[in-house]
């Protein structure tokens, strides 16, 4: 897999996820805190992130959904 680079443009600390703006491409990339287990601190908007894209096909029926 190709390692890509982008900048963290949004981070929701209370939810543990955010979005990366890739150097190349137009679509923002979702990132979960579990993918950042090697960082020594919490992510901050503006951080440069090196990443690989992973797609998981998990059927919606396997998720626990709740209305709020």
HTML snippet that shows the backbone in 3Dmol.js (N, CA, C, O; Angstrom):
<script src="https://3Dmol.org/build/3Dmol-min.js"></script>
<div id="view" style="width:600px;height:400px;position:relative"></div>
<script>
const pdb = `
ATOM      1  N   UNK A   1       0.835  -1.192   0.000  1.00  0.00           N
ATOM      2  CA  UNK A   1       0.000   0.000   0.000  1.00  0.00           C
ATOM      3  C   UNK A   1       0.875   1.250   0.000  1.00  0.00           C
ATOM      4  O   UNK A   1       1.944   1.290   0.609  1.00  0.00           O
ATOM      5  N   UNK A   2       0.398   2.236  -0.683  1.00  0.00           N
ATOM      6  CA  UNK A   2       1.119   3.496  -0.794  1.00  0.00           C
ATOM      7  C   UNK A   2       0.893   4.350   0.457  1.00  0.00           C
ATOM      8  O   UNK A   2      -0.237   4.483   0.927  1.00  0.00           O
ATOM      9  N   UNK A   3       1.965   4.923   0.989  1.00  0.00           N
ATOM     10  CA  UNK A   3       1.847   5.839   2.123  1.00  0.00           C
ATOM     11  C   UNK A   3       1.593   7.231   1.572  1.00  0.00           C
ATOM     12  O   UNK A   3       2.326   7.720   0.713  1.00  0.00           O
ATOM     13  N   UNK A   4       0.538   7.863   2.084  1.00  0.00           N
ATOM     14  CA  UNK A   4       0.148   9.197   1.633  1.00  0.00           C
ATOM     15  C   UNK A   4       0.360  10.199   2.759  1.00  0.00           C
ATOM     16  O   UNK A   4       0.617   9.823   3.903  1.00  0.00           O
ATOM     17  N   UNK A   5       0.248  11.481   2.418  1.00  0.00           N
ATOM     18  CA  UNK A   5       0.492  12.543   3.386  1.00  0.00           C
ATOM     19  C   UNK A   5      -0.621  13.576   3.280  1.00  0.00           C
ATOM     20  O   UNK A   5      -1.090  13.893   2.187  1.00  0.00           O
ATOM     21  N   UNK A   6      -1.036  14.096   4.434  1.00  0.00           N
ATOM     22  CA  UNK A   6      -2.063  15.131   4.455  1.00  0.00           C
ATOM     23  C   UNK A   6      -2.012  15.904   5.763  1.00  0.00           C
ATOM     24  O   UNK A   6      -1.209  15.610   6.648  1.00  0.00           O
ATOM     25  N   UNK A   7      -2.878  16.891   5.864  1.00  0.00           N
ATOM     26  CA  UNK A   7      -2.931  17.748   7.058  1.00  0.00           C
ATOM     27  C   UNK A   7      -4.252  17.513   7.771  1.00  0.00           C
ATOM     28  O   UNK A   7      -5.303  17.452   7.132  1.00  0.00           O
ATOM     29  N   UNK A   8      -4.205  17.382   9.094  1.00  0.00           N
ATOM     30  CA  UNK A   8      -5.415  17.230   9.897  1.00  0.00           C
ATOM     31  C   UNK A   8      -6.171  18.556   9.879  1.00  0.00           C
ATOM     32  O   UNK A   8      -5.658  19.576  10.338  1.00  0.00           O
ATOM     33  N   UNK A   9      -7.400  18.534   9.344  1.00  0.00           N
ATOM     34  CA  UNK A   9      -8.160  19.787   9.215  1.00  0.00           C
ATOM     35  C   UNK A   9      -9.306  19.903  10.222  1.00  0.00           C
ATOM     36  O   UNK A   9      -9.763  21.007  10.518  1.00  0.00           O
ATOM     37  N   UNK A  10      -9.770  18.762  10.751  1.00  0.00           N
ATOM     38  CA  UNK A  10     -10.820  18.775  11.784  1.00  0.00           C
ATOM     39  C   UNK A  10     -10.547  17.631  12.737  1.00  0.00           C
ATOM     40  O   UNK A  10     -10.158  16.542  12.317  1.00  0.00           O
ATOM     41  N   UNK A  11     -10.751  17.880  14.021  1.00  0.00           N
ATOM     42  CA  UNK A  11     -10.597  16.829  15.021  1.00  0.00           C
ATOM     43  C   UNK A  11     -11.652  17.011  16.098  1.00  0.00           C
ATOM     44  O   UNK A  11     -11.819  18.101  16.647  1.00  0.00           O
ATOM     45  N   UNK A  12     -12.369  15.917  16.396  1.00  0.00           N
ATOM     46  CA  UNK A  12     -13.409  15.912  17.420  1.00  0.00           C
ATOM     47  C   UNK A  12     -12.901  15.038  18.567  1.00  0.00           C
ATOM     48  O   UNK A  12     -13.114  13.826  18.577  1.00  0.00           O
ATOM     49  N   UNK A  13     -12.236  15.661  19.520  1.00  0.00           N
ATOM     50  CA  UNK A  13     -11.599  14.934  20.620  1.00  0.00           C
ATOM     51  C   UNK A  13     -12.604  14.105  21.410  1.00  0.00           C
ATOM     52  O   UNK A  13     -12.298  12.984  21.816  1.00  0.00           O
ATOM     53  N   UNK A  14     -13.801  14.644  21.630  1.00  0.00           N
ATOM     54  CA  UNK A  14     -14.802  13.923  22.415  1.00  0.00           C
ATOM     55  C   UNK A  14     -15.313  12.673  21.691  1.00  0.00           C
ATOM     56  O   UNK A  14     -15.840  11.759  22.325  1.00  0.00           O
ATOM     57  N   UNK A  15     -15.160  12.635  20.372  1.00  0.00           N
ATOM     58  CA  UNK A  15     -15.624  11.489  19.595  1.00  0.00           C
ATOM     59  C   UNK A  15     -14.477  10.604  19.111  1.00  0.00           C
ATOM     60  O   UNK A  15     -14.702   9.470  18.688  1.00  0.00           O
ATOM     61  N   UNK A  16     -13.256  11.117  19.171  1.00  0.00           N
ATOM     62  CA  UNK A  16     -12.096  10.312  18.799  1.00  0.00           C
ATOM     63  C   UNK A  16     -11.882  10.139  17.300  1.00  0.00           C
ATOM     64  O   UNK A  16     -11.310   9.141  16.862  1.00  0.00           O
ATOM     65  N   UNK A  17     -12.340  11.102  16.520  1.00  0.00           N
ATOM     66  CA  UNK A  17     -12.086  11.021  15.081  1.00  0.00           C
ATOM     67  C   UNK A  17     -11.960  12.413  14.478  1.00  0.00           C
ATOM     68  O   UNK A  17     -12.281  13.423  15.106  1.00  0.00           O
ATOM     69  N   UNK A  18     -11.480  12.428  13.231  1.00  0.00           N
ATOM     70  CA  UNK A  18     -11.334  13.687  12.513  1.00  0.00           C
ATOM     71  C   UNK A  18     -11.174  13.433  11.033  1.00  0.00           C
ATOM     72  O   UNK A  18     -11.481  12.353  10.530  1.00  0.00           O
ATOM     73  N   UNK A  19     -10.680  14.463  10.334  1.00  0.00           N
ATOM     74  CA  UNK A  19     -10.540  14.383   8.891  1.00  0.00           C
ATOM     75  C   UNK A  19      -9.208  14.971   8.447  1.00  0.00           C
ATOM     76  O   UNK A  19      -8.738  15.978   8.977  1.00  0.00           O
ATOM     77  N   UNK A  20      -8.619  14.310   7.459  1.00  0.00           N
ATOM     78  CA  UNK A  20      -7.351  14.729   6.870  1.00  0.00           C
ATOM     79  C   UNK A  20      -7.639  15.295   5.485  1.00  0.00           C
ATOM     80  O   UNK A  20      -8.447  14.742   4.739  1.00  0.00           O
ATOM     81  N   UNK A  21      -6.979  16.398   5.144  1.00  0.00           N
ATOM     82  CA  UNK A  21      -7.009  16.927   3.777  1.00  0.00           C
ATOM     83  C   UNK A  21      -5.761  16.397   3.094  1.00  0.00           C
ATOM     84  O   UNK A  21      -4.652  16.801   3.444  1.00  0.00           O
ATOM     85  N   UNK A  22      -5.917  15.495   2.121  1.00  0.00           N
ATOM     86  CA  UNK A  22      -4.747  14.912   1.469  1.00  0.00           C
ATOM     87  C   UNK A  22      -3.985  15.937   0.634  1.00  0.00           C
ATOM     88  O   UNK A  22      -4.571  16.889   0.120  1.00  0.00           O
ATOM     89  N   UNK A  23      -2.660  15.731   0.503  1.00  0.00           N
ATOM     90  CA  UNK A  23      -1.852  16.596  -0.358  1.00  0.00           C
ATOM     91  C   UNK A  23      -2.333  16.509  -1.796  1.00  0.00           C
ATOM     92  O   UNK A  23      -2.376  17.512  -2.509  1.00  0.00           O
ATOM     93  N   UNK A  24      -2.692  15.314  -2.214  1.00  0.00           N
ATOM     94  CA  UNK A  24      -3.179  15.105  -3.579  1.00  0.00           C
ATOM     95  C   UNK A  24      -4.585  14.528  -3.500  1.00  0.00           C
ATOM     96  O   UNK A  24      -4.816  13.512  -2.844  1.00  0.00           O
ATOM     97  N   UNK A  25      -5.505  15.176  -4.164  1.00  0.00           N
ATOM     98  CA  UNK A  25      -6.883  14.707  -4.136  1.00  0.00           C
ATOM     99  C   UNK A  25      -7.791  15.729  -3.483  1.00  0.00           C
ATOM    100  O   UNK A  25      -7.334  16.638  -2.790  1.00  0.00           O
ATOM    101  N   UNK A  26      -9.072  15.566  -3.713  1.00  0.00           N
ATOM    102  CA  UNK A  26     -10.042  16.541  -3.218  1.00  0.00           C
ATOM    103  C   UNK A  26     -10.851  16.052  -2.039  1.00  0.00           C
ATOM    104  O   UNK A  26     -11.354  16.866  -1.264  1.00  0.00           O
ATOM    105  N   UNK A  27     -10.994  14.740  -1.876  1.00  0.00           N
ATOM    106  CA  UNK A  27     -11.863  14.208  -0.830  1.00  0.00           C
ATOM    107  C   UNK A  27     -11.128  14.114   0.501  1.00  0.00           C
ATOM    108  O   UNK A  27     -10.025  13.574   0.578  1.00  0.00           O
ATOM    109  N   UNK A  28     -11.761  14.652   1.559  1.00  0.00           N
ATOM    110  CA  UNK A  28     -11.197  14.524   2.902  1.00  0.00           C
ATOM    111  C   UNK A  28     -11.227  13.057   3.316  1.00  0.00           C
ATOM    112  O   UNK A  28     -12.089  12.294   2.879  1.00  0.00           O
ATOM    113  N   UNK A  29     -10.277  12.674   4.162  1.00  0.00           N
ATOM    114  CA  UNK A  29     -10.118  11.295   4.605  1.00  0.00           C
ATOM    115  C   UNK A  29     -10.481  11.205   6.087  1.00  0.00           C
ATOM    116  O   UNK A  29      -9.968  11.971   6.903  1.00  0.00           O
ATOM    117  N   UNK A  30     -11.367  10.269   6.430  1.00  0.00           N
ATOM    118  CA  UNK A  30     -11.748  10.012   7.820  1.00  0.00           C
ATOM    119  C   UNK A  30     -10.584   9.332   8.536  1.00  0.00           C
ATOM    120  O   UNK A  30      -9.931   8.454   7.971  1.00  0.00           O
ATOM    121  N   UNK A  31     -10.324   9.741   9.784  1.00  0.00           N
ATOM    122  CA  UNK A  31      -9.294   9.079  10.591  1.00  0.00           C
ATOM    123  C   UNK A  31      -9.821   8.886  12.015  1.00  0.00           C
ATOM    124  O   UNK A  31     -10.395   9.799  12.607  1.00  0.00           O
ATOM    125  N   UNK A  32      -9.617   7.692  12.544  1.00  0.00           N
ATOM    126  CA  UNK A  32     -10.052   7.356  13.901  1.00  0.00           C
ATOM    127  C   UNK A  32      -8.836   7.349  14.828  1.00  0.00           C
ATOM    128  O   UNK A  32      -7.722   7.058  14.392  1.00  0.00           O
ATOM    129  N   UNK A  33      -9.047   7.665  16.085  1.00  0.00           N
ATOM    130  CA  UNK A  33      -7.961   7.735  17.068  1.00  0.00           C
ATOM    131  C   UNK A  33      -7.172   6.427  17.141  1.00  0.00           C
ATOM    132  O   UNK A  33      -5.973   6.447  17.420  1.00  0.00           O
ATOM    133  N   UNK A  34      -7.826   5.296  16.894  1.00  0.00           N
ATOM    134  CA  UNK A  34      -7.129   4.006  16.969  1.00  0.00           C
ATOM    135  C   UNK A  34      -6.037   3.883  15.904  1.00  0.00           C
ATOM    136  O   UNK A  34      -5.107   3.092  16.065  1.00  0.00           O
ATOM    137  N   UNK A  35      -6.140   4.652  14.826  1.00  0.00           N
ATOM    138  CA  UNK A  35      -5.115   4.632  13.779  1.00  0.00           C
ATOM    139  C   UNK A  35      -3.890   5.450  14.172  1.00  0.00           C
ATOM    140  O   UNK A  35      -2.867   5.396  13.490  1.00  0.00           O
ATOM    141  N   UNK A  36      -3.982   6.204  15.258  1.00  0.00           N
ATOM    142  CA  UNK A  36      -2.895   7.080  15.684  1.00  0.00           C
ATOM    143  C   UNK A  36      -2.217   6.574  16.950  1.00  0.00           C
ATOM    144  O   UNK A  36      -1.666   7.364  17.717  1.00  0.00           O
ATOM    145  N   UNK A  37      -2.251   5.273  17.172  1.00  0.00           N
ATOM    146  CA  UNK A  37      -1.725   4.714  18.421  1.00  0.00           C
ATOM    147  C   UNK A  37      -0.231   4.949  18.609  1.00  0.00           C
ATOM    148  O   UNK A  37       0.268   4.811  19.726  1.00  0.00           O
ATOM    149  N   UNK A  38       0.500   5.302  17.547  1.00  0.00           N
ATOM    150  CA  UNK A  38       1.931   5.554  17.663  1.00  0.00           C
ATOM    151  C   UNK A  38       2.281   6.973  18.092  1.00  0.00           C
ATOM    152  O   UNK A  38       3.440   7.263  18.388  1.00  0.00           O
ATOM    153  N   UNK A  39       1.283   7.864  18.128  1.00  0.00           N
ATOM    154  CA  UNK A  39       1.550   9.259  18.524  1.00  0.00           C
ATOM    155  C   UNK A  39       1.721   9.358  20.031  1.00  0.00           C
ATOM    156  O   UNK A  39       1.065   8.643  20.788  1.00  0.00           O
ATOM    157  N   UNK A  40       2.594  10.235  20.453  1.00  0.00           N
ATOM    158  CA  UNK A  40       2.833  10.434  21.877  1.00  0.00           C
ATOM    159  C   UNK A  40       1.905  11.457  22.501  1.00  0.00           C
ATOM    160  O   UNK A  40       1.988  11.723  23.700  1.00  0.00           O
ATOM    161  N   UNK A  41       1.017  12.034  21.696  1.00  0.00           N
ATOM    162  CA  UNK A  41       0.075  13.042  22.204  1.00  0.00           C
ATOM    163  C   UNK A  41      -1.198  12.995  21.377  1.00  0.00           C
ATOM    164  O   UNK A  41      -1.274  12.291  20.370  1.00  0.00           O
ATOM    165  N   UNK A  42      -2.197  13.751  21.813  1.00  0.00           N
ATOM    166  CA  UNK A  42      -3.446  13.835  21.054  1.00  0.00           C
ATOM    167  C   UNK A  42      -3.192  14.616  19.766  1.00  0.00           C
ATOM    168  O   UNK A  42      -2.355  15.519  19.740  1.00  0.00           O
ATOM    169  N   UNK A  43      -3.908  14.272  18.704  1.00  0.00           N
ATOM    170  CA  UNK A  43      -3.743  15.021  17.460  1.00  0.00           C
ATOM    171  C   UNK A  43      -4.270  16.448  17.590  1.00  0.00           C
ATOM    172  O   UNK A  43      -5.193  16.720  18.358  1.00  0.00           O
ATOM    173  N   UNK A  44      -3.665  17.347  16.824  1.00  0.00           N
ATOM    174  CA  UNK A  44      -4.036  18.752  16.829  1.00  0.00           C
ATOM    175  C   UNK A  44      -4.266  19.187  15.383  1.00  0.00           C
ATOM    176  O   UNK A  44      -3.508  18.808  14.490  1.00  0.00           O
ATOM    177  N   UNK A  45      -5.306  19.979  15.155  1.00  0.00           N
ATOM    178  CA  UNK A  45      -5.558  20.500  13.810  1.00  0.00           C
ATOM    179  C   UNK A  45      -4.289  21.170  13.304  1.00  0.00           C
ATOM    180  O   UNK A  45      -3.675  21.979  14.000  1.00  0.00           O
ATOM    181  N   UNK A  46      -3.912  20.820  12.089  1.00  0.00           N
ATOM    182  CA  UNK A  46      -2.680  21.338  11.496  1.00  0.00           C
ATOM    183  C   UNK A  46      -1.561  20.315  11.449  1.00  0.00           C
ATOM    184  O   UNK A  46      -0.588  20.493  10.716  1.00  0.00           O
ATOM    185  N   UNK A  47      -1.688  19.233  12.233  1.00  0.00           N
ATOM    186  CA  UNK A  47      -0.670  18.172  12.213  1.00  0.00           C
ATOM    187  C   UNK A  47      -0.563  17.576  10.818  1.00  0.00           C
ATOM    188  O   UNK A  47      -1.567  17.427  10.120  1.00  0.00           O
ATOM    189  N   UNK A  48       0.655  17.236  10.413  1.00  0.00           N
ATOM    190  CA  UNK A  48       0.882  16.496   9.175  1.00  0.00           C
ATOM    191  C   UNK A  48       0.784  15.017   9.528  1.00  0.00           C
ATOM    192  O   UNK A  48       1.444  14.548  10.455  1.00  0.00           O
ATOM    193  N   UNK A  49      -0.041  14.285   8.783  1.00  0.00           N
ATOM    194  CA  UNK A  49      -0.286  12.866   9.040  1.00  0.00           C
ATOM    195  C   UNK A  49       0.145  12.058   7.815  1.00  0.00           C
ATOM    196  O   UNK A  49      -0.231  12.380   6.688  1.00  0.00           O
ATOM    197  N   UNK A  50       0.930  11.013   8.042  1.00  0.00           N
ATOM    198  CA  UNK A  50       1.260  10.043   6.999  1.00  0.00           C
ATOM    199  C   UNK A  50       0.321   8.857   7.215  1.00  0.00           C
ATOM    200  O   UNK A  50       0.181   8.366   8.335  1.00  0.00           O
ATOM    201  N   UNK A  51      -0.319   8.402   6.145  1.00  0.00           N
ATOM    202  CA  UNK A  51      -1.364   7.390   6.314  1.00  0.00           C
ATOM    203  C   UNK A  51      -1.451   6.479   5.099  1.00  0.00           C
ATOM    204  O   UNK A  51      -0.917   6.771   4.029  1.00  0.00           O
ATOM    205  N   UNK A  52      -2.138   5.375   5.303  1.00  0.00           N
ATOM    206  CA  UNK A  52      -2.505   4.461   4.231  1.00  0.00           C
ATOM    207  C   UNK A  52      -4.019   4.319   4.277  1.00  0.00           C
ATOM    208  O   UNK A  52      -4.612   4.273   5.355  1.00  0.00           O
ATOM    209  N   UNK A  53      -4.633   4.249   3.123  1.00  0.00           N
ATOM    210  CA  UNK A  53      -6.089   4.122   3.068  1.00  0.00           C
ATOM    211  C   UNK A  53      -6.475   2.660   3.226  1.00  0.00           C
ATOM    212  O   UNK A  53      -5.928   1.775   2.568  1.00  0.00           O
ATOM    213  N   UNK A  54      -7.429   2.434   4.114  1.00  0.00           N
ATOM    214  CA  UNK A  54      -7.944   1.100   4.370  1.00  0.00           C
ATOM    215  C   UNK A  54      -9.460   1.162   4.262  1.00  0.00           C
ATOM    216  O   UNK A  54     -10.088   2.079   4.790  1.00  0.00           O
ATOM    217  N   UNK A  55     -10.040   0.199   3.587  1.00  0.00           N
ATOM    218  CA  UNK A  55     -11.491   0.139   3.456  1.00  0.00           C
ATOM    219  C   UNK A  55     -11.954  -1.163   4.089  1.00  0.00           C
ATOM    220  O   UNK A  55     -11.498  -2.245   3.721  1.00  0.00           O
ATOM    221  N   UNK A  56     -12.862  -1.042   5.040  1.00  0.00           N
ATOM    222  CA  UNK A  56     -13.415  -2.220   5.701  1.00  0.00           C
ATOM    223  C   UNK A  56     -14.863  -2.360   5.296  1.00  0.00           C
ATOM    224  O   UNK A  56     -15.636  -1.405   5.380  1.00  0.00           O
ATOM    225  N   UNK A  57     -15.228  -3.536   4.863  1.00  0.00           N
ATOM    226  CA  UNK A  57     -16.612  -3.806   4.480  1.00  0.00           C
ATOM    227  C   UNK A  57     -17.313  -4.533   5.616  1.00  0.00           C
ATOM    228  O   UNK A  57     -17.289  -5.761   5.698  1.00  0.00           O
ATOM    229  N   UNK A  58     -17.933  -3.757   6.484  1.00  0.00           N
ATOM    230  CA  UNK A  58     -18.658  -4.322   7.613  1.00  0.00           C
ATOM    231  C   UNK A  58     -20.141  -4.086   7.359  1.00  0.00           C
ATOM    232  O   UNK A  58     -20.565  -2.937   7.230  1.00  0.00           O
ATOM    233  N   UNK A  59     -20.932  -5.143   7.286  1.00  0.00           N
ATOM    234  CA  UNK A  59     -22.367  -4.957   7.041  1.00  0.00           C
ATOM    235  C   UNK A  59     -23.011  -4.071   8.107  1.00  0.00           C
ATOM    236  O   UNK A  59     -22.703  -4.186   9.294  1.00  0.00           O
ATOM    237  N   UNK A  60     -23.896  -3.199   7.673  1.00  0.00           N
ATOM    238  CA  UNK A  60     -24.560  -2.269   8.579  1.00  0.00           C
ATOM    239  C   UNK A  60     -25.287  -3.004   9.702  1.00  0.00           C
ATOM    240  O   UNK A  60     -25.388  -2.483  10.812  1.00  0.00           O
ATOM    241  N   UNK A  61     -25.786  -4.186   9.435  1.00  0.00           N
ATOM    242  CA  UNK A  61     -26.533  -4.951  10.445  1.00  0.00           C
ATOM    243  C   UNK A  61     -25.639  -5.342  11.631  1.00  0.00           C
ATOM    244  O   UNK A  61     -26.156  -5.659  12.702  1.00  0.00           O
ATOM    245  N   UNK A  62     -24.328  -5.326  11.464  1.00  0.00           N
ATOM    246  CA  UNK A  62     -23.428  -5.692  12.554  1.00  0.00           C
ATOM    247  C   UNK A  62     -23.108  -4.515  13.470  1.00  0.00           C
ATOM    248  O   UNK A  62     -22.449  -4.695  14.494  1.00  0.00           O
ATOM    249  N   UNK A  63     -23.556  -3.330  13.123  1.00  0.00           N
ATOM    250  CA  UNK A  63     -23.295  -2.146  13.937  1.00  0.00           C
ATOM    251  C   UNK A  63     -24.392  -1.976  14.980  1.00  0.00           C
ATOM    252  O   UNK A  63     -25.540  -2.347  14.736  1.00  0.00           O
ATOM    253  N   UNK A  64     -24.055  -1.428  16.117  1.00  0.00           N
ATOM    254  CA  UNK A  64     -25.045  -1.061  17.117  1.00  0.00           C
ATOM    255  C   UNK A  64     -25.457   0.366  16.840  1.00  0.00           C
ATOM    256  O   UNK A  64     -24.646   1.277  17.004  1.00  0.00           O
ATOM    257  N   UNK A  65     -26.674   0.585  16.431  1.00  0.00           N
ATOM    258  CA  UNK A  65     -27.164   1.906  16.079  1.00  0.00           C
ATOM    259  C   UNK A  65     -28.127   2.404  17.137  1.00  0.00           C
ATOM    260  O   UNK A  65     -28.897   1.629  17.704  1.00  0.00           O
ATOM    261  N   UNK A  66     -28.083   3.695  17.400  1.00  0.00           N
ATOM    262  CA  UNK A  66     -28.997   4.286  18.369  1.00  0.00           C
ATOM    263  C   UNK A  66     -29.421   5.657  17.867  1.00  0.00           C
ATOM    264  O   UNK A  66     -28.613   6.410  17.325  1.00  0.00           O
ATOM    265  N   UNK A  67     -30.709   5.974  18.055  1.00  0.00           N
ATOM    266  CA  UNK A  67     -31.204   7.319  17.716  1.00  0.00           C
ATOM    267  C   UNK A  67     -30.924   8.249  18.876  1.00  0.00           C
ATOM    268  O   UNK A  67     -30.990   7.867  20.044  1.00  0.00           O
ATOM    269  N   UNK A  68     -30.611   9.474  18.521  1.00  0.00           N
ATOM    270  CA  UNK A  68     -30.387  10.484  19.573  1.00  0.00           C
ATOM    271  C   UNK A  68     -31.302  11.645  19.353  1.00  0.00           C
ATOM    272  O   UNK A  68     -31.277  12.605  20.123  1.00  0.00           O
TER     273      UNK A  68
END
`;
const viewer = $3Dmol.createViewer("view");
viewer.addModel(pdb, "pdb");
viewer.setStyle({}, {cartoon: {color: "spectrum"}});
viewer.zoomTo();
viewer.render();
</script>
